[in-house]
Amino acid sequence: MVVDNDSIHRAQAVERWLAAHSRFELLWLPTYCPRAHPIERLFGDAHDKVTRNHKRQRLRDLVADVGRYLDRHGPWDYRLSTIYQEPEVTAALRQLKRRREIA
């Protein structure tokens, strides 16, 4: 599974689950790399267009504005980031494949 570096992915419960399900292995995205992580692009776009420097007095109004923005501008076309074509990622995937073939 490809995951970002959120601390939840390193939680003990996740570690236990991974130990019990050995066919799964985590492939870590770069520490902070929005172009490799589609949800970061979506959050960045909504922040730039709606939440940055807002003047709303109530949180519910801000949340409603974000909802309207996402309804009006989504869904976003997803294009696989070029990060997945980087030699390090390709090498890591080949290594995972070799491990599976040996096991």
PASEBA-1860 file (N, C-alpha, C; in nm, 3 decimals):
! residues 103
1> MVVDNDSI> 0.084/-0.116/0.000/0.000/0.000/0.000/0.089/0.123/0.000 ~ 0.052/0.220/-0.079/0.125/0.346/-0.083/0.062/0.438/0.021 ~ 0.143/0.490/0.113/0.092/0.575/0.220/0.180/0.698/0.234 ~ 0.120/0.803/0.291/0.200/0.921/0.322/0.261/0.902/0.460 ~ 0.329/1.002/0.509/0.401/0.990/0.635/0.320/1.037/0.756 ~ 0.188/1.031/0.747/0.104/1.065/0.860/0.137/0.969/0.976 ~ 0.141/1.022/1.096/0.179/0.941/1.212/0.085/0.823/1.235 ~ -0.039/0.833/1.190/-0.134/0.723/1.209/-0.085/0.596/1.141
9> HRAQAVER> -0.010/0.610/1.032/0.039/0.493/0.960/0.150/0.421/1.037 ~ 0.202/0.486/1.139/0.307/0.424/1.221/0.254/0.382/1.358 ~ 0.124/0.389/1.376/0.061/0.354/1.504/0.080/0.205/1.534 ~ 0.081/0.172/1.662/0.099/0.033/1.703/-0.010/-0.057/1.646 ~ -0.133/-0.008/1.640/-0.242/-0.089/1.585/-0.216/-0.122/1.438 ~ -0.162/-0.027/1.364/-0.128/-0.051/1.223/-0.015/-0.151/1.214 ~ 0.086/-0.135/1.298/0.199/-0.229/1.299/0.151/-0.371/1.328 ~ 0.060/-0.385/1.426/0.007/-0.519/1.458/-0.071/-0.576/1.341
17> WLAAHSRF> -0.152/-0.492/1.278/-0.231/-0.539/1.164/-0.140/-0.584/1.051 ~ -0.038/-0.506/1.023/0.056/-0.542/0.917/0.128/-0.673/0.949 ~ 0.163/-0.693/1.076/0.229/-0.817/1.117/0.137/-0.937/1.096 ~ 0.009/-0.917/1.117/-0.088/-1.026/1.101/-0.127/-1.048/0.955 ~ -0.097/-0.953/0.869/-0.133/-0.961/0.727/-0.006/-0.939/0.645 ~ 0.079/-1.038/0.644/0.214/-1.022/0.588/0.217/-0.996/0.438 ~ 0.107/-1.016/0.368/0.111/-0.989/0.225/0.106/-0.839/0.194 ~ 0.076/-0.759/0.296/0.073/-0.614/0.278/0.205/-0.554/0.323
25> ELLWLPTY> 0.251/-0.457/0.247/0.372/-0.383/0.284/0.348/-0.236/0.250 ~ 0.398/-0.151/0.335/0.379/-0.008/0.313/0.492/0.047/0.227 ~ 0.455/0.124/0.127/0.551/0.196/0.044/0.529/0.343/0.075 ~ 0.629/0.406/0.135/0.614/0.542/0.187/0.634/0.645/0.077 ~ 0.542/0.742/0.072/0.561/0.857/-0.015/0.668/0.947/0.046 ~ 0.726/1.037/-0.031/0.821/1.132/0.026/0.756/1.210/0.141 ~ 0.837/1.256/0.234/0.787/1.319/0.356/0.683/1.427/0.332 ~ 0.709/1.522/0.248/0.606/1.620/0.213/0.616/1.642/0.064
33> CPRAHPIE> 0.523/1.587/-0.008/0.529/1.595/-0.153/0.387/1.600/-0.208 ~ 0.324/1.717/-0.207/0.186/1.728/-0.253/0.164/1.675/-0.394 ~ 0.263/1.688/-0.479/0.241/1.643/-0.617/0.230/1.491/-0.626 ~ 0.275/1.420/-0.524/0.263/1.275/-0.522/0.137/1.229/-0.450 ~ 0.065/1.320/-0.389/-0.047/1.283/-0.304/-0.171/1.361/-0.350 ~ -0.264/1.296/-0.420/-0.378/1.367/-0.478/-0.460/1.446/-0.377 ~ -0.482/1.394/-0.257/-0.566/1.465/-0.160/-0.500/1.595/-0.117 ~ -0.367/1.599/-0.114/-0.297/1.723/-0.079/-0.323/1.830/-0.185
41> RLFGDAHD> -0.332/1.789/-0.310/-0.361/1.886/-0.416/-0.502/1.942/-0.399 ~ -0.597/1.855/-0.365/-0.734/1.900/-0.343/-0.740/1.995/-0.224 ~ -0.677/1.957/-0.111/-0.676/2.044/0.006/-0.612/2.179/-0.025 ~ -0.501/2.176/-0.098/-0.432/2.300/-0.133/-0.518/2.391/-0.219 ~ -0.588/2.332/-0.315/-0.675/2.410/-0.403/-0.788/2.474/-0.323 ~ -0.856/2.394/-0.238/-0.965/2.448/-0.157/-0.914/2.556/-0.061 ~ -0.797/2.534/-0.004/-0.741/2.634/0.088/-0.711/2.764/0.014 ~ -0.648/2.754/-0.103/-0.615/2.875/-0.178/-0.740/2.953/-0.220
49> KVTRNHKR> -0.846/2.882/-0.256/-0.964/2.948/-0.311/-1.069/2.984/-0.207 ~ -1.070/2.916/-0.091/-1.180/2.936/0.003/-1.134/2.974/0.143 ~ -1.044/2.897/0.202/-1.018/2.916/0.345/-0.907/3.015/0.377 ~ -0.817/3.039/0.283/-0.707/3.132/0.311/-0.764/3.275/0.322 ~ -0.732/3.341/0.429/-0.773/3.480/0.452/-0.925/3.500/0.449 ~ -0.999/3.401/0.497/-1.144/3.415/0.495/-1.189/3.515/0.600 ~ -1.312/3.565/0.584/-1.368/3.665/0.675/-1.493/3.612/0.747 ~ -1.519/3.482/0.738/-1.639/3.426/0.801/-1.630/3.437/0.953
57> QRLRDLVA> -1.743/3.464/1.014/-1.748/3.474/1.160/-1.780/3.340/1.225 ~ -1.846/3.253/1.150/-1.887/3.124/1.206/-1.825/3.010/1.126 ~ -1.782/2.908/1.198/-1.720/2.792/1.134/-1.818/2.724/1.038 ~ -1.945/2.717/1.076/-2.042/2.650/0.987/-2.052/2.720/0.853 ~ -2.034/2.853/0.850/-2.037/2.925/0.723/-1.915/2.891/0.637 ~ -1.801/2.880/0.701/-1.679/2.843/0.630/-1.690/2.701/0.575 ~ -1.741/2.609/0.657/-1.759/2.471/0.612/-1.856/2.466/0.494 ~ -1.962/2.543/0.500/-2.059/2.548/0.389/-1.993/2.602/0.262
65> DVGRYLDR> -1.908/2.704/0.277/-1.836/2.759/0.161/-1.746/2.654/0.097 ~ -1.677/2.577/0.180/-1.589/2.471/0.129/-1.674/2.367/0.055 ~ -1.784/2.328/0.114/-1.873/2.231/0.049/-1.922/2.280/-0.086 ~ -1.963/2.405/-0.094/-2.008/2.462/-0.222/-1.895/2.465/-0.324 ~ -1.776/2.500/-0.278/-1.661/2.503/-0.369/-1.633/2.364/-0.426 ~ -1.633/2.264/-0.340/-1.606/2.128/-0.386/-1.716/2.079/-0.480 ~ -1.841/2.111/-0.449/-1.952/2.072/-0.538/-1.939/2.138/-0.675 ~ -1.899/2.263/-0.675/-1.892/2.340/-0.800/-1.770/2.302/-0.884
73> HGPWDYRL> -1.658/2.269/-0.820/-1.533/2.248/-0.893/-1.486/2.104/-0.900 ~ -1.547/2.014/-0.828/-1.504/1.875/-0.830/-1.590/1.794/-0.925 ~ -1.566/1.669/-0.948/-1.445/1.600/-0.903/-1.326/1.640/-0.990 ~ -1.211/1.631/-0.930/-1.090/1.668/-1.002/-1.044/1.551/-1.087 ~ -0.993/1.584/-1.204/-0.932/1.480/-1.285/-0.806/1.434/-1.214 ~ -0.794/1.306/-1.199/-0.676/1.253/-1.133/-0.576/1.210/-1.239 ~ -0.458/1.263/-1.229/-0.349/1.221/-1.317/-0.239/1.169/-1.227 ~ -0.191/1.050/-1.260/-0.084/0.991/-1.181/0.037/1.083/-1.183
81> STIYQEPE> 0.083/1.117/-1.067/0.197/1.208/-1.055/0.322/1.146/-1.115 ~ 0.409/1.230/-1.165/0.536/1.181/-1.220/0.626/1.122/-1.112 ~ 0.592/1.146/-0.984/0.674/1.090/-0.876/0.679/0.938/-0.887 ~ 0.571/0.878/-0.940/0.567/0.732/-0.951/0.659/0.680/-1.060 ~ 0.710/0.768/-1.142/0.803/0.729/-1.247/0.949/0.749/-1.205 ~ 0.969/0.798/-1.083/1.104/0.821/-1.034/1.177/0.687/-1.017 ~ 1.307/0.684/-1.044/1.383/0.559/-1.034/1.374/0.492/-0.896 ~ 1.369/0.572/-0.790/1.363/0.514/-0.655/1.233/0.437/-0.634
89> VTAALRQL> 1.122/0.493/-0.685/0.993/0.427/-0.669/0.990/0.299/-0.753 ~ 1.037/0.309/-0.876/1.041/0.192/-0.963/1.127/0.081/-0.901 ~ 1.242/0.117/-0.846/1.329/0.019/-0.782/1.261/-0.045/-0.661 ~ 1.192/0.035/-0.581/1.123/-0.018/-0.463/1.013/-0.116/-0.505 ~ 0.940/-0.085/-0.610/0.835/-0.175/-0.656/0.894/-0.305/-0.711 ~ 1.004/-0.297/-0.783/1.070/-0.418/-0.832/1.118/-0.505/-0.717 ~ 1.171/-0.440/-0.614/1.218/-0.515/-0.497/1.102/-0.586/-0.428 ~ 0.989/-0.518/-0.415/0.871/-0.581/-0.356/0.827/-0.702/-0.438
97> KRRREIA> 0.826/-0.686/-0.570/0.787/-0.795/-0.658/0.880/-0.914/-0.641 ~ 1.012/-0.890/-0.633/1.108/-0.999/-0.615/1.085/-1.071/-0.483 ~ 1.057/-0.994/-0.377/1.031/-1.055/-0.246/0.911/-1.148/-0.252 ~ 0.806/-1.105/-0.322/0.686/-1.188/-0.335/0.715/-1.314/-0.413 ~ 0.797/-1.303/-0.516/0.829/-1.421/-0.599/0.909/-1.523/-0.519 ~ 0.993/-1.475/-0.428/1.076/-1.564/-0.345/0.991/-1.631/-0.239 ~ 0.897/-1.556/-0.182/0.814/-1.608/-0.071/0.717/-1.715/-0.114
END
